[in-house]
Amino acid sequence: AAADPASVAPGSLEGGSWCNEHMLHERLDIIEEKVIKTVEHLESEVKSLLNIISETTLNIPTVPGTPLTDIFDGEY
């Protein structure tokens, strides 16, 4: 009956374990949220940098007859 939450006495070891597990999950949720926000921010920064690089390469004057080089290998 120790696995039954209703049978766990208040202040017992099993109850403390549940409380610690609950706190751990709350902390993990906070960390997960921060990681997601960080990844979204980094994705935005990378897109910005790729746009800047793309615009810069379009403005580079080329000598007539020189083949253009796709620095993105056609991926963007």
MOVEN-V703503 format. One record per backbone hydrogen bond with DSSP energy under -1.0 kcal/mol. CO is the residue of the C=O (numbers start at 1). NH is the residue of the N-H. Records with the same first field share a line. If there is no record, write none. Layout:
BEGIN
CO->NH, NH
END
This chain:
BEGIN
4->7
9->12
12->16
13->17
14->18
15->19
16->20
17->21
18->22
19->23
20->24
21->25
22->26
23->27
24->28
25->29
26->30
27->31
28->32
29->33
30->34
31->35
32->36
33->37
34->38
35->39
36->40
37->41
38->42
39->43
40->44
41->45
42->46
43->47
44->48
45->49
46->50
47->51
48->52
49->53
50->54
51->55
52->56
53->57
54->58
55->59
63->66
70->73
72->75
END
